[in-house]
Amino acid sequence: MYACIDLGSNSFHLLIAEWQDEKSQIVERFSHIVQLGEGVTLTGEISPAAFTRGLQSLTEFSEVMSRYPIQQYWALGTNALRLASNAPDFIEAAHDLGIDISVISGVQEAILVYLGVLSNLPRSDDTRLVVDIGGGSTEIIIGQQERRFVTESLPIGCVSWRDKYFQGLSNASREALENALDTATDAAEEVFQRVRESFEKYPWAAAYASSGTAKMLAMISQYRGYQEGTITLLALEAMKEDVLICAADPEMLLPGLKDRRKDLLMPGWAVVVGLMRACNLQSIHFSPTALREGMLDFMMHNGADTSILGKDTLPEIVQTEIAQTTL
């Protein structure tokens, strides 16, 4: 058995799988909303509370892994551990728990996300757009199987956008909430304008968005009668008023929205709408696979050597059959 640990700026994920004959069977999945990146863009440090939450999550992961005959594991840190000045302290504390963490660059993260999304799709010569909106960064890839035409990691995510644009609004007026939402959306659109030319240069046949923010918005859209697993700009624009009402009412949850993600609704909406407006994206499919599935695919074919994940290299993509059963 093999284990992959994805230490994101918002959530920590553990995936345990069996691997045989180019097929993986998912045995266990665990996710904790740790928000390790909470405040990092403002203070430059992992906060004491987030530090503690992170170690608690890793302690549980370690206990779960001890129940299985794990042959190899791979733990990767992303944006929060790239930026925080006290990241070495967290990595050392994780080592004391028996988990060794490698911190990867944004480009390396993008490569693994791309592998993860493609692992769940049929092999095709179509050009595909893959977007992964995380807590602290957004990875964008345009590729055709193992050929990558665009590989970008941008400094924008749902946690960092919340910290930057939506602090101190718990008792804000409707007007103040809308002003904050519009400001955050305009700022997101400006960030994503950086990749607009690349989008126009490499037309794609299908677009996919992975991770929690995309899942959240896809679920809300589905409950509002839109196509399952698809996010459209039309649907997002139509839900803006309800997003504001939900943000103003501590007791309200939109159908399809989990309570633990409510604080990320406005920043997540702003980031995705900014992306779609900037890049003229009318619709995008939600991908249930992302970084951790890409880690598994890569580890099975190449080992857990991050140095192989160079900026201009990508191993041949093997379409891996991933059974999504969880015991």
N, C-alpha and C positions, 0 to 999 in steps of 0.2 A: 504494500500500500504506500501511497505517496500523499503528501500534504502541501498545500500552498496557503500562505498567509499574506494577505493583502492589507497593508497598513495605510489606509487612506486618510485624508484630512478630515473627513466626516465619519466614515465607518471603517471598522476592522472586520475582515472576513477570513474565515477558515474554511477550506475545502479539502476533504479527504476522499481519495478515490483509489479504486483498483484499476490497473492498466494491464491489458492483455490483447495481443493481436491487433494493435492500433485502435483499440477501443477502450474507453474509460467508463467505469461505472461509478457514479457519485455515491459515496457511502454516507457522508455527513456534510452538512453545511451549517455554519454558524455565522451570525452577523451581530455586531454590537455597534450602536451609534455612540462613538467615543468623542467625536469632535475634537480630535487632537489639534486641529488647526485653528481652534477657537482663539481669536485675538492675535494670532501669530503675525498677520499682516500689519497690525497696529503696534504691537510691542516687540516683535522680533523673537519672542520666546513662547515655548509651550507653557501654558499656565499651570500652576500647581494642581488645580482641580483636574485639568485634562491629562496631566502627567499621571495622576493617580488612576483615573479612569482607564487610561491606556494600559497600565500595568495590571490592573484588575482583569481586563479583557484578555491579556496575554496569559495570565495565570490560569484562567478558565480554558483557554485554547490548549495550554500545555497539559492540563488535566485530561481533556478530551483526547488528545493525541496519545497519551499514555495508555489508553484502552485498546489501542490498535497496534499491530506490528508494522509501524511506519519504517520503510526502508530509507526514505529520503524526504526532507522537507525543504521548502524555500520560502523565506520570509523577506518581503520587499517593502521598503518605505518609499513614500512618494512626496508630494509637495510640502507638507508640514515638516517632514524630516529633512527636506532639502533646504528649507529656509530658516528654521529655528536655530538660534545660537546655542541653545541647550540640548539640541538633538543628540550630541555625543553622550550626554548624561543619560538620556532615555535609552539609547542603544546599549550602554553599559549596564543599565538596570535590567534590560530585557535579557542580556547575556547571563546575568546572575540568575534569571529564571530558567535558563536553559534554551533560550531562543536567540539565535544569531541573526541580526538584521543587516541586509544590504540595502543601501539607498541608491535608487536609480535616477537617472536624469529624466527630464520630461520627454525627450525623444525616445529613450529606451522604454519608458512607460507607454508611449504611443504605439510602439512596435508590438508590445505584448497585448495591448488592447485590441489592436488590429487582428492579431492572431486569434484572440479569444472570440471576437465577433465572427470571423470567418469560419471558426471551428464548428459553428452551429448553422452554417449556410451551405447549400449545395455548391459544388465546384462550378465555377462559371468564368468565362472570359470577359464578363461585363466589368466595367469600371465602377467601383463602389466608393461611396463616401461614408466614413465612420467618424462619429463624434462621441467623445466620452466626457460628460460634464461631471467633474468631481467636486470635492469640497473646496479645494484651493486652486486647481488648475483645470483647463479644458484641453484635451488632446484631439487633434483633427488629422485624419489621414485620408488621402485619396489614393486608391491603388487598384491594381488589376492582378489578383492572386499575389505572388511574391514580389511583384514590381510595385514600389511605392513612388508615386509622383509628388506627393505632398506629405510631409510629416512635421506637424507643428504642435507645440505645447504653449498655450497662452495663459497668462497670469490672471485667470478669472474662474471663480467657482462659487457654489451656492453658500458656503460658510464665509468665505472672504467677502462676498458681496453683502451678506447679511451684516457682518461686522462693520463694513464701511458705510452702508446706506440706511440701515434699518435699526440702529441702536436708539434707545430712549423713546420709542414710539408706542409704548404699552397703553398710554392713555391719550394718544394723539387724536386729533380731529380727523374727520373723513378727508378734508382738504389736505391736511399734512401728510396723511398716508398716501394719497394719490400723488402728491408732489414728490414724495420719496420714491414711489414706484416708477414714476415717469423719469426721474433723474437717474435712477439705477438702470432703467432700460436703455436710456440714451447713452449712458456710459458703456454699457455692455455692447451696444451696437457699434460704438466707436472702436472698442477693442477688436471686435470681429471684422471690422473694415480692413484690418491688416491682411486678411487671407482672402478677401473678395476676388482679387485678381487671379489667385490660384484656382478658385472655384470656377471662374470663367474660362480659364485656360484648359482645365481638365474636366470636361463634362462627364457626369456619372449617370449610370442607369438606375441606381437605387441608393437611398441614404438610410443610415442606421444610427440610432443614438442609444448608448448603453449607460448603465449605472442608475443610482437612486433617483436623481432628479427627473430623468427621462421616464422612469417607471412611474413615479408619482403623477406626473402630468398626463401620461398615457392612461392611467387608471381613472383619474378625474374625468378625462375626456370620454372614456368609455361609459362611465356612469351617466354622462350627460347625453348619451345616445350616439356618439361618434364611433367610428370603426375601431374595433378592438386592436390594440397594439400599434396604433398610429397616432401621431401628434400632428395636427395641422395648425397653421398660423390662424386660420379662420376660427378654429375651436378655442385657441388661446385668447384671441381678441374678444371672443364672445363671453369668456369666463372672467374677464377683468373685473367687472363690477362685483361678482361673487367673491373673488380673491380679496378685494378690499373689505367687503362686509365680514368675511371670515377673519381677516386680520384684526378688525375692530372689536370683534366679539370673542372673548376668551373661551366661551362655552360652545362656540359653533365649530363644526367640522363639515367640510364639503363631502358629499358622497364619494367614496374612493380614496379619501385622504386619511392617512393614519395620524393619530395624535402626536406621535413622536417626531413627525416630520412637519408639523404645522409651522414651526418657526422658520422653515426653509421654503415655505410656499411662495411668499413674495419675492425673495431673491432668486429662487429657482425659475419662477415665471419670468422675471426680468432678464435673466441670463439667456433663457431659451428664446424668448421673443426678440431680444437683441441680436442673437445669432441668426434667426430666421429672417429678420428684416435686413440685416447687413448683407447676407449672402443670397437673398432672394429665394429662400427655401420655403416652399408652400406646404410640404409634408415630409415627415420622417418616421421611419419604422422603429419601434422599440426593440432592442436586442437584449434577450435575457442573459446572454453571455458577455463577459468583459475581461478585465485584467486577470482575474484568478484562473479562468479557463485558458487564457493565453499563456499564463505561467505554467500550467500543467502541460499543455501541448509542447511548449518550448523545452521544459525540463525533461520530458520523455524522449525528445529527439536530440537534445543538445547538452543536457546537464544543466546545473544551476550556476553557470559562469556568466556573470553580468558583462564581462569584458567582450563577449561574443556579440552582445547587443550594441554594436557600433552604429554611429550615426548613418553610415552609408551601406550597411550590410543588413541582410535579412535572409535567414535560411529559407530553403524551399518550403512552401507551405504544404503541409500534408493535411488533407481534409479528414479530421478525426471524428469518429462517431462518439458522441458523448451522451450517455444515458443519464437522464436527469432524475433518476430515482434516489430518494433520500430515505434511509432506514430510520 
